Amino acid sequence: MRTEVDFLQTAELDCPYCGETITLEVDCSVSRQEYIEDCQVCCRPMVLGAVAEQGVLVSVTVRTEDD
């Protein structure tokens, strides 16, 4: 049986504001999701999108809140 921890995967992306590379944990038990998370460096809100298939992370997108 898979636990919630089994569905967590890490992704690295560049903040669309400051350009710094940040590492995020994504819950891959949800097939499609979009949420706002503050950059760990500049604290500005980024809109993150994630797609997972069968518990595996397929893609992650990031954009500014203004886009």
Residue pairs with C-beta under 8 A, 6 or more apart in sequence:
2 55
4 27
4 29
6 55
7 27
7 28
7 29
7 52
7 55
8 25
8 26
8 27
8 28
9 25
9 26
9 28
9 56
9 57
10 23
10 24
10 25
10 26
11 23
11 24
11 26
11 50
11 57
11 60
12 21
12 22
12 23
12 24
13 21
13 22
13 24
13 48
13 60
13 62
14 20
14 21
14 22
14 62
15 21
15 22
15 39
15 41
15 42
15 44
15 46
15 62
16 46
16 62
16 63
16 64
16 67
17 39
17 42
17 44
17 46
17 64
18 39
18 41
18 42
18 44
20 39
20 41
20 42
22 39
22 40
22 41
24 37
24 48
24 60
26 50
26 52
26 57
26 60
27 33
28 50
28 52
28 55
28 56
28 57
29 52
29 55
30 50
30 52
31 51
31 52
31 53
32 49
32 50
32 51
32 52
33 49
33 50
34 47
34 48
34 49
34 50
35 47
35 48
36 45
36 46
36 47
36 48
36 65
37 45
37 46
37 48
38 44
38 45
38 46
39 45
39 46
44 64
44 65
45 65
46 62
46 63
46 64
46 65
47 62
47 63
47 64
47 65
47 67
48 60
48 61
48 62
49 59
49 60
49 61
49 62
50 57
50 59
50 60
50 61
51 57
51 58
51 59
51 60
52 58
